[in-house]
Amino acid sequence: MSDRFEGKVEAKDFPQMDKEYQDLLIRLFRIQSDAEIGGPHLYVDRWLLKAPLADDMWRVARVAAEEIDHFRKFNNLLHELGYSADDRLHAPMDERMIDVFRHPMDTWLDFAMFSFLIDRVGRYQLEEFIGCSYLPVTRILDRIIQEEKGHVAFGEQKIKEMAQTIEGKAVVQDALNKYYIWALDMFGKSKSSRNDRYLYWRIKRRHNEQARVEYINEVDPLIKEFGLQVPDPRAGRLFL
């Protein structure tokens, strides 16, 4: 006998589900919606028409359009269940649900590092829904995850380019030291009773620490490949 929920849930089944399931699913969809729209609020006004190259401007516009569409898709899932993330659409920066979206994106390097590290965490968070017991979310995942991979690849390319010179490495390293810690914190506490319940209901598929370790194993070799130093993964962390 499995120690996890094995059911498959459609929108029509949601009202009959255990209240814990309902609360956890709605909470996660609202957080995901907030994260999707939080990025464009950081960089569209600041960088859409100030990016260094026309190709970069096009990329900012494309990333923003895709992230706004991701918000639409998760908000539509909420609407189907009688809930909403409409209040997150124009929420001020200091009210974002995830800390990293409360930091201004002052430099083009910030945008590149955000794409390289933070959007990569975003991909990990979306991958939590693979095999989710709530079937409607699984139907929107493939395209969203592919688009997130594109965002990450752009950031990876830009960070690699910026770290080509000694001067560039120093500036990139300073940004890396901040964003690396923010990225690791996005996975949450290593021991989380709420995450245990997400796993029980098959809303998510990994423990926070498992996902964080997989992320570290993916990103650390890239950091070293670019000639940068991997920051201390525990220094300055809010969630251990």
Secondary structure, DSSP 8 states (H G I E B T S, - for coil): --SS----B-GGGGGGS-HHHHHHHHHHHHHHHHHHHHHHHHHHHHHTTTSSSHHHHHHHHHHHHHHHHHHHHHHHHHHHTT---GGGTT--GGG-SSGGGGS---SHHHHHHIIIIIHHHHHHHHHTTTT-SBHHHHTSHHHHHHHHHHHHHHHHHHHHHHTTSHHHHHHHHHHHHHHHHHHHHTT--SS-HHHHHHHHTTS--S-HHHHHHHHHHHHHHHHHHTT-----TTTT-S--
